[in-house]
Amino acid sequence: MLDLLSKLSGLAHNKIVEPQEIFISLPSKAGKYKSPYYGQETVWNKWFKQRNDKIILLK
């Protein structure tokens, strides 16, 4: 997809695509969500490596 606004402003911005970085960048997390659940980062990492595959099976 073409991002015309970034072309007009001349500034390229970096999109966050890694799940851990998205989680960390959330502006207001409740106190109990300061960090991902146990094992959640492992699943995110496995998914992220295979995210472009048509079928993804994580165990």
N, C-alpha and C positions, 0 to 999 in steps of 0.2 A: 504494500500500500504506500502511496506517495504522501509524505507529510509536507503539505504546502506551507504551513505556518513556519516550520523550521527553515524552509527555503527562503521565505520572505524576510525573516528576521536575521538570517545569516548565522544563527547560532544552532549548533547541533547539540542536542541533549542526550545523555546516556539513559537508556531505559533499563530499569532493574528487572532482570528476568530470573535470577536464581531465587528459589523459594526462601532460603535463609535470609537473604538480603531484603526480600519483600517483607518478611515477618519483622525483621529488625527495624525497617523503615516505617512501620505503621505508627501514625502519629499519637494515638491514645489507646494503649493497651491496658486492660484492667490489671490490677495487681497480681492476680493469679496467672496471668499470661505473659510474664516477663521473659520466659524462655519456652521453647517448644517442649512438648511432652517427651518422655523417654522413648527413644527409638524413632521419633518423628523425623529428625534430621537425616537419619540413615535412609528412610524411605524416600524423602525428598531428593537425596543425592542419587539414589538408584533411578528414580523417575526422571530426573533432570538429564541424566546421561542417555536415556532412551526416549526422550520426549517426542522425537520426530518419527518414531516407529509407528506403524499402523496399529499394531496390537501390542499392548504392554501388560505383562503379567508380573506382579511383584509378590514375593513370598516373604 
